[in-house]
């Protein structure tokens, strides 16, 4: 049995593949070793992952996760999974590698992740050859759901929203500064909470305020990330994640304005990752 996981900060998509290539899909909470303790990670594995794998022997586990870019974080995740998958070959890698393989397989291209958080790299068909540091939701994550939510919340607190949007937002969420500051500075996973407001933005995208909010967020992503890859301007861009899926037209327009070509948009990498690993298994037989 081969188990493949694509994990962001919000959720993890899992696919269990047997020798006949039959697939079982399930989802759990997300993982991120930068924002979660070892105890929190183990708790999710025990309470959410293992309950979907009763009496199943996993022989290979390919886990791609947010925050798994350093050797230290990879070792942490590996040790957590090894407690429960003692017989399995376990490979831990970064979500950028997952995005690159899902988008391009063995072709070259620029990779952008736009989900709860954001990230990017240049992929030569085998390896990441250039990248910009991912600074997280406090210092970076331009273009992401968390960045959009943060921009929306700031405008709400500073009374910079148009009156119609302000009233809609107030009536739907019933927030004040005390609640917001508690959620952001005292509660767990503030990035997820901020990103949750991207649904409100999408629901009101026909309003110029919301359109501009998304456009400016995507421009900030291109300024902070993609412009650093101008020597690869002839390489196509592939974008992955929920934000890219719902705001494809805006992203395509911004990309064209910067001289890049948006070629691929995938909402979630998991199905393409399964195809990738099955192709590798076939090649190795």
C-alpha positions, 0 to 999 in steps of 0.5 A, spaced: 500 500 500 502 506 498 499 512 502 500 519 499 499 526 502 499 533 500 498 538 506 497 545 507 496 549 514 488 548 513 487 541 511 491 535 508 488 531 502 490 523 503 490 518 497 491 510 499 493 506 493 493 499 493 497 494 488 491 494 483 491 502 483 484 502 487 484 509 491 481 511 497 481 518 499 480 522 505 482 528 508 484 530 515 486 537 519 493 540 516 500 540 518 505 545 519 511 544 524 512 551 524 506 553 527 504 546 531 508 542 536 510 535 536 504 533 540 499 537 536 502 533 530 502 526 533 495 528 536 492 529 529 496 523 526 493 518 532 485 521 532 484 523 524 489 519 520 490 512 523 482 512 524 482 511 516 487 506 516 485 500 520 488 494 519 492 497 513 499 496 512 502 502 509 509 500 505 510 507 502 508 514 505 510 520 501 508 526 505 508 533 502 507 539 507 507 546 508 513 548 513 517 541 511 523 545 507 528 544 512 532 538 515 529 539 522 522 540 520 523 534 515 526 530 521 520 532 526 515 530 521 518 523 520 519 521 527 512 523 528 509 518 522 514 513 524 511 512 531 505 509 527 508 507 520 513 503 523 514 498 517 513 503 512 518 507 507 517 514 509 519 520 505 517 527 507 518 533 502 516 540 502 509 542 499 513 546 493 516 540 491 509 537 491 506 543 487 512 542 482 511 535 481 503 536 480 504 541 475 509 540 471 511 532 472 518 532 468 517 539 465 520 546 466 516 551 469 515 557 474 511 554 480 506 558 485 502 556 491 496 560 493 492 557 498 492 559 505 499 561 505 503 562 499 510 560 496 513 560 489 519 557 485 522 555 479 523 548 477 527 545 471 523 538 471 527 535 476 529 540 482 527 547 484 533 551 482 531 558 484 526 560 490 524 566 494 523 565 501 516 564 504 516 569 510 509 566 513 502 570 514 506 575 518 511 578 514 509 575 507 504 570 504 502 575 499 496 573 494 494 568 499 487 567 503 491 569 509 493 575 506 486 577 503 483 576 510 488 580 513 487 586 508 480 585 509 480 585 517 484 591 517 480 595 512 474 593 517 477 596 523 480 602 520 473 603 517 476 603 510 471 599 507 465 601 502 459 602 506 455 596 503 461 591 504 462 594 511 454 592 513 454 586 509 461 584 513 458 586 520 451 582 519 455 576 517 460 575 522 458 580 528 466 582 530 469 587 533 476 589 535 476 585 541 474 579 538 479 580 532 485 581 536 484 575 540 483 571 534 489 573 531 494 574 537 491 569 542 488 563 539 491 557 535 492 558 527 490 565 526 492 564 519 487 559 518 482 564 521 484 570 517 484 565 510 477 563 512 474 570 510 476 569 503 470 566 502 466 573 503 471 576 498 469 571 493 462 572 494 462 579 493 467 579 488 463 583 483 464 589 488 470 593 485 472 593 492 473 586 493 476 586 486 481 591 487 483 587 494 484 581 490 488 584 484 492 588 489 494 582 493 496 578 487 500 584 485 504 584 491 505 576 490 508 578 483 512 584 486 515 579 492 516 573 488 515 572 481 519 578 479 525 575 482 524 570 476 524 575 470 530 571 467 525 565 466 520 570 463 519 565 457 518 559 462 510 558 463 507 559 470 503 554 474 499 556 480 496 551 485 491 552 491 484 554 492 485 562 491 488 560 484 482 556 482 477 561 484 481 567 482 484 565 475 482 570 471 485 576 475 491 572 476 492 571 469 491 578 467 496 580 473 501 575 470 500 578 463 501 585 465 508 583 468 510 579 462 509 572 464 504 567 461 499 563 466 499 556 463 496 551 468 491 552 474 490 546 479 486 547 485 489 541 489 495 537 487 493 530 490 490 527 484 496 529 480 501 527 485 498 520 485 499 520 477 506 522 478 508 517 483 504 511 479 508 513 473 515 513 478 513 506 480 511 503 473 518 506 471 522 502 477 518 496 475 
